[in-house]
Amino acid sequence: MAQILKFVYALMMFLSFFISVTNGGLFPCKNPTDCPLGLCIRPLKPLCIDFICECDDLRRKKKKIEN
C-alpha cells in the first residue's frame, strides 16, 4: 500500500512539473516593451512576435540583412 502511495505521489509531482514548464513560457504582448527583461539569456533579446514574447538573436537578423 505504501509503495502505491509513493508511486501516485511521484506521478503527481512529475505531472505538475511538466504542466508548469509547458505553460510557463508564454507571455502575451503588444510590443517588445511588454516582454520581461529576464526572459532571455544573452545574446538573445525578448521580442514580441505574433503577440507572444519570444527570444530572438538580433545579430542573426543583421547578418541575414547584410547578405
Biopython code that builds the backbone (N, CA, C, O; Angstrom):
import numpy as np
from Bio.PDB.StructureBuilder import StructureBuilder

atoms = [
    (1, "MET", "N", (0.825, -1.198, 0.000)),
    (1, "MET", "CA", (0.000, 0.000, 0.000)),
    (1, "MET", "C", (0.867, 1.260, 0.000)),
    (1, "MET", "O", (0.577, 2.228, -0.703)),
    (2, "ALA", "N", (1.926, 1.231, 0.792)),
    (2, "ALA", "CA", (2.800, 2.400, 0.868)),
    (2, "ALA", "C", (3.507, 2.646, -0.457)),
    (2, "ALA", "O", (3.740, 3.793, -0.839)),
    (3, "GLN", "N", (3.850, 1.566, -1.161)),
    (3, "GLN", "CA", (4.519, 1.720, -2.454)),
    (3, "GLN", "C", (3.583, 2.357, -3.475)),
    (3, "GLN", "O", (4.016, 3.162, -4.300)),
    (4, "ILE", "N", (2.315, 2.003, -3.421)),
    (4, "ILE", "CA", (1.339, 2.589, -4.346)),
    (4, "ILE", "C", (1.193, 4.078, -4.067)),
    (4, "ILE", "O", (1.148, 4.880, -5.000)),
    (5, "LEU", "N", (1.120, 4.453, -2.802)),
    (5, "LEU", "CA", (1.004, 5.866, -2.448)),
    (5, "LEU", "C", (2.242, 6.649, -2.885)),
    (5, "LEU", "O", (2.123, 7.774, -3.369)),
    (6, "LYS", "N", (3.422, 6.063, -2.719)),
    (6, "LYS", "CA", (4.650, 6.726, -3.168)),
    (6, "LYS", "C", (4.643, 6.905, -4.680)),
    (6, "LYS", "O", (5.054, 7.948, -5.190)),
    (7, "PHE", "N", (4.174, 5.880, -5.399)),
    (7, "PHE", "CA", (4.109, 5.971, -6.854)),
    (7, "PHE", "C", (3.136, 7.061, -7.293)),
    (7, "PHE", "O", (3.449, 7.849, -8.185)),
    (8, "VAL", "N", (1.970, 7.110, -6.679)),
    (8, "VAL", "CA", (0.972, 8.134, -7.018)),
    (8, "VAL", "C", (1.518, 9.522, -6.696)),
    (8, "VAL", "O", (1.332, 10.455, -7.478)),
    (9, "TYR", "N", (2.183, 9.666, -5.566)),
    (9, "TYR", "CA", (2.770, 10.949, -5.187)),
    (9, "TYR", "C", (3.839, 11.376, -6.195)),
    (9, "TYR", "O", (3.870, 12.533, -6.615)),
    (10, "ALA", "N", (4.710, 10.449, -6.582)),
    (10, "ALA", "CA", (5.760, 10.760, -7.559)),
    (10, "ALA", "C", (5.153, 11.111, -8.910)),
    (10, "ALA", "O", (5.638, 12.020, -9.585)),
    (11, "LEU", "N", (4.107, 10.412, -9.313)),
    (11, "LEU", "CA", (3.435, 10.698, -10.577)),
    (11, "LEU", "C", (2.803, 12.087, -10.559)),
    (11, "LEU", "O", (2.887, 12.817, -11.546)),
    (12, "MET", "N", (2.177, 12.452, -9.456)),
    (12, "MET", "CA", (1.580, 13.788, -9.345)),
    (12, "MET", "C", (2.650, 14.870, -9.399)),
    (12, "MET", "O", (2.447, 15.905, -10.034)),
    (13, "MET", "N", (3.777, 14.650, -8.750)),
    (13, "MET", "CA", (4.875, 15.622, -8.783)),
    (13, "MET", "C", (5.396, 15.790, -10.206)),
    (13, "MET", "O", (5.609, 16.914, -10.663)),
    (14, "PHE", "N", (5.600, 14.685, -10.903)),
    (14, "PHE", "CA", (6.108, 14.742, -12.267)),
    (14, "PHE", "C", (5.129, 15.463, -13.184)),
    (14, "PHE", "O", (5.536, 16.327, -13.961)),
    (15, "LEU", "N", (3.859, 15.125, -13.108)),
    (15, "LEU", "CA", (2.865, 15.755, -13.977)),
    (15, "LEU", "C", (2.712, 17.242, -13.677)),
    (15, "LEU", "O", (2.564, 18.038, -14.604)),
    (16, "SER", "N", (2.744, 17.632, -12.418)),
    (16, "SER", "CA", (2.617, 19.054, -12.098)),
    (16, "SER", "C", (3.827, 19.831, -12.605)),
    (16, "SER", "O", (3.683, 20.962, -13.069)),
    (17, "PHE", "N", (5.017, 19.241, -12.522)),
    (17, "PHE", "CA", (6.214, 19.896, -13.060)),
    (17, "PHE", "C", (6.108, 20.031, -14.571)),
    (17, "PHE", "O", (6.430, 21.087, -15.116)),
    (18, "PHE", "N", (5.668, 18.999, -15.250)),
    (18, "PHE", "CA", (5.537, 19.022, -16.706)),
    (18, "PHE", "C", (4.529, 20.076, -17.146)),
    (18, "PHE", "O", (4.781, 20.802, -18.107)),
    (19, "ILE", "N", (3.410, 20.171, -16.471)),
    (19, "ILE", "CA", (2.378, 21.147, -16.830)),
    (19, "ILE", "C", (2.871, 22.568, -16.582)),
    (19, "ILE", "O", (2.618, 23.452, -17.400)),
    (20, "SER", "N", (3.560, 22.807, -15.483)),
    (20, "SER", "CA", (4.043, 24.161, -15.196)),
    (20, "SER", "C", (5.120, 24.588, -16.181)),
    (20, "SER", "O", (5.192, 25.768, -16.523)),
    (21, "VAL", "N", (5.955, 23.675, -16.646)),
    (21, "VAL", "CA", (7.005, 24.020, -17.607)),
    (21, "VAL", "C", (6.406, 24.319, -18.968)),
    (21, "VAL", "O", (6.847, 25.258, -19.630)),
    (22, "THR", "N", (5.423, 23.560, -19.406)),
    (22, "THR", "CA", (4.860, 23.781, -20.732)),
    (22, "THR", "C", (4.036, 25.059, -20.795)),
    (22, "THR", "O", (3.962, 25.678, -21.857)),
    (23, "ASN", "N", (3.417, 25.472, -19.699)),
    (23, "ASN", "CA", (2.605, 26.684, -19.710)),
    (23, "ASN", "C", (3.370, 27.909, -19.236)),
    (23, "ASN", "O", (2.855, 29.022, -19.334)),
    (24, "GLY", "N", (4.570, 27.738, -18.729)),
    (24, "GLY", "CA", (5.296, 28.836, -18.112)),
    (24, "GLY", "C", (5.967, 29.790, -19.077)),
    (24, "GLY", "O", (6.331, 30.892, -18.666)),
    (25, "GLY", "N", (6.151, 29.434, -20.328)),
    (25, "GLY", "CA", (6.948, 30.242, -21.228)),
    (25, "GLY", "C", (6.183, 31.233, -22.074)),
    (25, "GLY", "O", (6.805, 31.921, -22.883)),
    (26, "LEU", "N", (4.888, 31.349, -21.941)),
    (26, "LEU", "CA", (4.104, 32.226, -22.799)),
    (26, "LEU", "C", (3.779, 33.528, -22.084)),
    (26, "LEU", "O", (3.137, 33.537, -21.033)),
    (27, "PHE", "N", (4.235, 34.629, -22.675)),
    (27, "PHE", "CA", (3.934, 35.957, -22.162)),
    (27, "PHE", "C", (3.239, 36.737, -23.270)),
    (27, "PHE", "O", (3.853, 37.000, -24.304)),
    (28, "PRO", "N", (1.977, 37.114, -23.084)),
    (28, "PRO", "CA", (1.301, 37.902, -24.116)),
    (28, "PRO", "C", (1.882, 39.312, -24.188)),
    (28, "PRO", "O", (2.307, 39.867, -23.175)),
    (29, "CYS", "N", (1.899, 39.889, -25.393)),
    (29, "CYS", "CA", (2.459, 41.229, -25.562)),
    (29, "CYS", "C", (1.820, 41.911, -26.765)),
    (29, "CYS", "O", (1.222, 41.268, -27.628)),
    (30, "LYS", "N", (1.966, 43.230, -26.795)),
    (30, "LYS", "CA", (1.553, 44.024, -27.951)),
    (30, "LYS", "C", (2.749, 44.676, -28.619)),
    (30, "LYS", "O", (2.723, 44.944, -29.820)),
    (31, "ASN", "N", (3.811, 44.936, -27.837)),
    (31, "ASN", "CA", (5.062, 45.472, -28.380)),
    (31, "ASN", "C", (6.219, 44.924, -27.546)),
    (31, "ASN", "O", (5.987, 44.373, -26.470)),
    (32, "PRO", "N", (7.461, 45.064, -28.018)),
    (32, "PRO", "CA", (8.601, 44.463, -27.310)),
    (32, "PRO", "C", (8.803, 44.965, -25.881)),
    (32, "PRO", "O", (9.417, 44.267, -25.073)),
    (33, "THR", "N", (8.312, 46.135, -25.554)),
    (33, "THR", "CA", (8.490, 46.639, -24.189)),
    (33, "THR", "C", (7.613, 45.897, -23.179)),
    (33, "THR", "O", (7.851, 45.999, -21.975)),
    (34, "ASP", "N", (6.614, 45.160, -23.641)),
    (34, "ASP", "CA", (5.765, 44.363, -22.753)),
    (34, "ASP", "C", (6.464, 43.094, -22.267)),
    (34, "ASP", "O", (6.027, 42.487, -21.289)),
    (35, "CYS", "N", (7.540, 42.688, -22.935)),
    (35, "CYS", "CA", (8.243, 41.448, -22.589)),
    (35, "CYS", "C", (9.169, 41.681, -21.399)),
    (35, "CYS", "O", (9.849, 42.706, -21.345)),
    (36, "PRO", "N", (9.210, 40.746, -20.439)),
    (36, "PRO", "CA", (10.100, 40.906, -19.285)),
    (36, "PRO", "C", (11.564, 40.821, -19.693)),
    (36, "PRO", "O", (11.922, 40.052, -20.586)),
    (37, "LEU", "N", (12.409, 41.612, -19.040)),
    (37, "LEU", "CA", (13.823, 41.665, -19.406)),
    (37, "LEU", "C", (14.552, 40.367, -19.077)),
    (37, "LEU", "O", (15.481, 40.002, -19.797)),
    (38, "GLY", "N", (14.176, 39.670, -18.040)),
    (38, "GLY", "CA", (14.856, 38.447, -17.642)),
    (38, "GLY", "C", (14.374, 37.205, -18.372)),
    (38, "GLY", "O", (14.718, 36.091, -17.978)),
    (39, "LEU", "N", (13.593, 37.372, -19.418)),
    (39, "LEU", "CA", (13.037, 36.233, -20.140)),
    (39, "LEU", "C", (14.104, 35.448, -20.890)),
    (39, "LEU", "O", (14.041, 34.220, -20.951)),
    (40, "CYS", "N", (15.079, 36.139, -21.461)),
    (40, "CYS", "CA", (16.058, 35.506, -22.349)),
    (40, "CYS", "C", (17.466, 35.575, -21.763)),
    (40, "CYS", "O", (17.784, 36.458, -20.967)),
    (41, "ILE", "N", (18.294, 34.627, -22.175)),
    (41, "ILE", "CA", (19.704, 34.668, -21.816)),
    (41, "ILE", "C", (20.467, 35.345, -22.944)),
    (41, "ILE", "O", (20.012, 35.365, -24.088)),
    (42, "ARG", "N", (21.649, 35.908, -22.611)),
    (42, "ARG", "CA", (22.443, 36.586, -23.627)),
    (42, "ARG", "C", (22.919, 35.615, -24.674)),
    (42, "ARG", "O", (23.200, 34.473, -24.309)),
    (43, "PRO", "N", (23.033, 35.946, -25.903)),
    (43, "PRO", "CA", (22.834, 37.208, -26.601)),
    (43, "PRO", "C", (21.407, 37.391, -27.112)),
    (43, "PRO", "O", (21.157, 38.283, -27.922)),
    (44, "LEU", "N", (20.470, 36.565, -26.654)),
    (44, "LEU", "CA", (19.093, 36.654, -27.125)),
    (44, "LEU", "C", (18.381, 37.841, -26.492)),
    (44, "LEU", "O", (18.662, 38.215, -25.353)),
    (45, "LYS", "N", (17.466, 38.420, -27.235)),
    (45, "LYS", "CA", (16.677, 39.562, -26.769)),
    (45, "LYS", "C", (15.194, 39.220, -26.860)),
    (45, "LYS", "O", (14.775, 38.547, -27.802)),
    (46, "PRO", "N", (14.384, 39.675, -25.886)),
    (46, "PRO", "CA", (12.946, 39.417, -25.966)),
    (46, "PRO", "C", (12.291, 40.297, -27.027)),
    (46, "PRO", "O", (12.478, 41.514, -27.047)),
    (47, "LEU", "N", (11.529, 39.667, -27.899)),
    (47, "LEU", "CA", (10.795, 40.373, -28.941)),
    (47, "LEU", "C", (9.340, 39.927, -28.911)),
    (47, "LEU", "O", (9.025, 38.825, -28.463)),
    (48, "CYS", "N", (8.466, 40.790, -29.391)),
    (48, "CYS", "CA", (7.050, 40.467, -29.480)),
    (48, "CYS", "C", (6.774, 39.944, -30.893)),
    (48, "CYS", "O", (6.756, 40.713, -31.854)),
    (49, "ILE", "N", (6.561, 38.639, -31.006)),
    (49, "ILE", "CA", (6.318, 38.005, -32.298)),
    (49, "ILE", "C", (4.963, 37.314, -32.228)),
    (49, "ILE", "O", (4.757, 36.426, -31.402)),
    (50, "ASP", "N", (4.046, 37.719, -33.090)),
    (50, "ASP", "CA", (2.684, 37.177, -33.110)),
    (50, "ASP", "C", (2.007, 37.291, -31.746)),
    (50, "ASP", "O", (1.322, 36.368, -31.305)),
    (51, "PHE", "N", (2.203, 38.431, -31.081)),
    (51, "PHE", "CA", (1.593, 38.761, -29.791)),
    (51, "PHE", "C", (2.040, 37.836, -28.652)),
    (51, "PHE", "O", (1.334, 37.701, -27.653)),
    (52, "ILE", "N", (3.209, 37.199, -28.798)),
    (52, "ILE", "CA", (3.798, 36.369, -27.747)),
    (52, "ILE", "C", (5.266, 36.740, -27.631)),
    (52, "ILE", "O", (5.951, 36.880, -28.644)),
    (53, "CYS", "N", (5.758, 36.901, -26.405)),
    (53, "CYS", "CA", (7.173, 37.219, -26.196)),
    (53, "CYS", "C", (8.019, 35.997, -26.522)),
    (53, "CYS", "O", (7.784, 34.903, -26.010)),
    (54, "GLU", "N", (9.014, 36.208, -27.388)),
    (54, "GLU", "CA", (9.928, 35.138, -27.761)),
    (54, "GLU", "C", (11.344, 35.669, -27.736)),
    (54, "GLU", "O", (11.573, 36.865, -27.919)),
    (55, "CYS", "N", (12.290, 34.779, -27.508)),
    (55, "CYS", "CA", (13.705, 35.148, -27.516)),
    (55, "CYS", "C", (14.239, 35.009, -28.935)),
    (55, "CYS", "O", (14.015, 33.997, -29.599)),
    (56, "ASP", "N", (14.948, 36.040, -29.395)),
    (56, "ASP", "CA", (15.482, 36.013, -30.750)),
    (56, "ASP", "C", (16.866, 36.636, -30.758)),
    (56, "ASP", "O", (17.155, 37.530, -29.964)),
    (57, "ASP", "N", (17.716, 36.165, -31.652)),
    (57, "ASP", "CA", (19.081, 36.658, -31.788)),
    (57, "ASP", "C", (19.087, 37.790, -32.813)),
    (57, "ASP", "O", (18.880, 37.556, -34.004)),
    (58, "LEU", "N", (19.325, 39.013, -32.349)),
    (58, "LEU", "CA", (19.302, 40.167, -33.244)),
    (58, "LEU", "C", (20.485, 40.159, -34.196)),
    (58, "LEU", "O", (20.377, 40.670, -35.311)),
    (59, "ARG", "N", (21.615, 39.590, -33.781)),
    (59, "ARG", "CA", (22.785, 39.546, -34.660)),
    (59, "ARG", "C", (22.519, 38.681, -35.882)),
    (59, "ARG", "O", (23.009, 38.979, -36.971)),
    (60, "ARG", "N", (21.754, 37.624, -35.714)),
    (60, "ARG", "CA", (21.432, 36.745, -36.835)),
    (60, "ARG", "C", (20.623, 37.506, -37.884)),
    (60, "ARG", "O", (20.834, 37.324, -39.084)),
    (61, "LYS", "N", (19.700, 38.355, -37.437)),
    (61, "LYS", "CA", (18.906, 39.145, -38.375)),
    (61, "LYS", "C", (19.779, 40.135, -39.129)),
    (61, "LYS", "O", (19.594, 40.339, -40.329)),
    (62, "LYS", "N", (20.741, 40.757, -38.428)),
    (62, "LYS", "CA", (21.628, 41.709, -39.094)),
    (62, "LYS", "C", (22.460, 41.010, -40.158)),
    (62, "LYS", "O", (22.654, 41.561, -41.241)),
    (63, "LYS", "N", (22.954, 39.813, -39.878)),
    (63, "LYS", "CA", (23.737, 39.063, -40.856)),
    (63, "LYS", "C", (22.885, 38.700, -42.057)),
    (63, "LYS", "O", (23.360, 38.736, -43.192)),
    (64, "LYS", "N", (21.627, 38.349, -41.814)),
    (64, "LYS", "CA", (20.733, 37.971, -42.895)),
    (64, "LYS", "C", (20.453, 39.176, -43.794)),
    (64, "LYS", "O", (20.365, 39.028, -45.013)),
    (65, "ILE", "N", (20.314, 40.362, -43.208)),
    (65, "ILE", "CA", (20.049, 41.576, -43.982)),
    (65, "ILE", "C", (21.267, 41.952, -44.817)),
    (65, "ILE", "O", (21.125, 42.385, -45.960)),
    (66, "GLU", "N", (22.466, 41.788, -44.253)),
    (66, "GLU", "CA", (23.679, 42.151, -44.972)),
    (66, "GLU", "C", (23.910, 41.261, -46.182)),
    (66, "GLU", "O", (24.454, 41.722, -47.186)),
    (67, "ASN", "N", (23.509, 39.997, -46.109)),
    (67, "ASN", "CA", (23.741, 39.065, -47.227)),
    (67, "ASN", "C", (22.731, 39.264, -48.266)),
    (67, "ASN", "O", (22.753, 38.577, -49.287)),
]
sb = StructureBuilder()
sb.init_structure("model")
sb.init_model(0)
sb.init_chain("A")
sb.init_seg("    ")
for serial, (resi, resn, name, xyz) in enumerate(atoms, 1):
    if name == "N":
        sb.init_residue(resn, " ", resi, " ")
    sb.init_atom(name, np.array(xyz, "f"), 0.0, 1.0, " ", f" {name:<3s}", serial, name[0])
structure = sb.get_structure()
